[in-house]
Amino acid sequence: MPNVEVMEKKLPHLVTSLPGPNAKKVVELDAEFVSASYTRDYPLVAKSGIGATVDDVDGNTFLDFAAGIAVVATGHCHPEVVAAIQKQAAELIHMSGTDFYYSSLAELAKKLSSIAPGKERKKVYFGNSGAEAIEAAIKLAKYHTKRDKLIAFHGAFHGRTIGALSLTASRAVQRKGFGTLLSGVFHTPYPDTYRGTYGIRPEHAAEDCLGYLENELFRRRVDPEEVAGIFIEPIQGEGGYILAPAEFLQGLQRICRKYGILLIADEVQSGMGRTGKWWAVDHSGVEPDIITSAKGIASGMPLGVMIARASVMDWTPGAHASTFGGNPVCVAASLATIRLLESKYMANAVRMGEVIMKLTADWTTRHKIVGEVRGRGLMIGIELVRDQKTKEKANDLRNKIVQLAFHKGLLVLGSGDTTLRLCPPLVIDEEQAKFAIQTLDACITEVERAM
Ligand SMILES: Cc1ncc(COP(=O)(O)O)c(C=O)c1O
């Protein structure tokens, strides 16, 4: 079986101006018939992918540091994942785990139970996306606690279905026009140690945010004994790759235990080895009652799971289900993905993350528009500012860098207002990491010169 590491294509190779003629045609067709709600930053029209590279419809090769929005953990079309999908598709495509049994569903649930933090056995609910995993967590939290209030964080992104959207507080445009959302949802400041928000002191972000929750929110707006669950991204993804300090997560766990509130870690973006451990919470020793996962869990096949302590998942038959959730083909892709992450790619994420952090260590001194480079493993954010002292946000500069990178054959995405996010497949090697960082270095320099 071929190995991704020895595949030929590793670096970008552009043969047309961008977008090329074939890409232009697709973009035109798309504009006519595809939902206008999608946000495309640049006209990349993908045709095929292998490892960390993507070819477009004009024969251009790109280095992919976006990974289909942090999804293709084992790279594009990893041969072992493809083989698992093909074998399963030839054997059994669908059965519906909600009404029937198949062994791989229980096998994957057992594996997820073993890698989720905490000694207690876990049970797993299977859906098709991150938002569905969140919906399931909302319902289970209410069901189990018999309470109906929920807490989430400013800047959070938990998905776009009505329940998940009610927790999301990332961009007004995501809520605009959709009327009243779920009632009983409260938002509280996230510990942003770079910028601080709403009076939170960056250097005391953990303490201030915990203080706000207990002394402000719980005293004035919602009684903690009515709160079913607190949803937190241990690293905010769409919010700008912001890392919650370990002491904040530990404090949050203490507060949850004190008031009988479920701690729900949304690891849809930060989980499945991206940070170098299975879960971002593993870096803090926190053991959430519920974890949601999707994105990287099946290397691109649609799967979203809600993993809960067995004693918490106490709902009864009929309480919740989904026809396609845990489809056998997605499950096979997930089992192959987990094997690969466990055997090599999670460790590679640690190594490559270190390489990137080392290569960017002097960026805040060499680049006046880089405010901070932060991250864990291969979940890295580069904060763009107009002025390092005032930390004035530089959304336009960040967007220019994303465009420039595309025209140099490097795919990256923004997140939050001013963060450049690096979330490559966990298979990248040192040559690719160096190339990406040199390319971004050149793009940032170009933007600075034009200021
Ligand atoms: C942390 C987090 N939760 C939930 C979601 C929603 O996932 P999906 O787009 O699969 O519904 C996302 C998507 O970006 C996410 O980053």
PDBQT file of the ligand as one rigid body, heavy atoms in Angstrom, charges set to zero:
ROOT
HETATM    1  C1  LIG A 501     -16.127  24.152  17.792  1.00  0.00    +0.000 C 
HETATM    2  C2  LIG A 501     -17.165  23.868  16.744  1.00  0.00    +0.000 A 
HETATM    3  N1  LIG A 501     -18.333  23.357  17.103  1.00  0.00    +0.000 NA
HETATM    4  C3  LIG A 501     -19.295  23.065  16.202  1.00  0.00    +0.000 A 
HETATM    5  C4  LIG A 501     -19.095  23.316  14.863  1.00  0.00    +0.000 A 
HETATM    6  C5  LIG A 501     -20.170  22.988  13.878  1.00  0.00    +0.000 C 
HETATM    7  O1  LIG A 501     -19.773  21.906  13.104  1.00  0.00    +0.000 OA
HETATM    8  P1  LIG A 501     -20.504  21.584  11.716  1.00  0.00    +0.000 P 
HETATM    9  O2  LIG A 501     -20.108  22.653  10.765  1.00  0.00    +0.000 OA
HETATM   10  O3  LIG A 501     -19.979  20.227  11.342  1.00  0.00    +0.000 OA
HETATM   11  O4  LIG A 501     -21.950  21.556  11.999  1.00  0.00    +0.000 OA
HETATM   12  C6  LIG A 501     -17.877  23.858  14.444  1.00  0.00    +0.000 A 
HETATM   13  C7  LIG A 501     -17.635  24.168  13.025  1.00  0.00    +0.000 C 
HETATM   14  O5  LIG A 501     -16.781  24.916  12.655  1.00  0.00    +0.000 OA
HETATM   15  C8  LIG A 501     -16.880  24.148  15.407  1.00  0.00    +0.000 A 
HETATM   16  O6  LIG A 501     -15.706  24.682  15.057  1.00  0.00    +0.000 OA
ENDROOT
TORSDOF 0
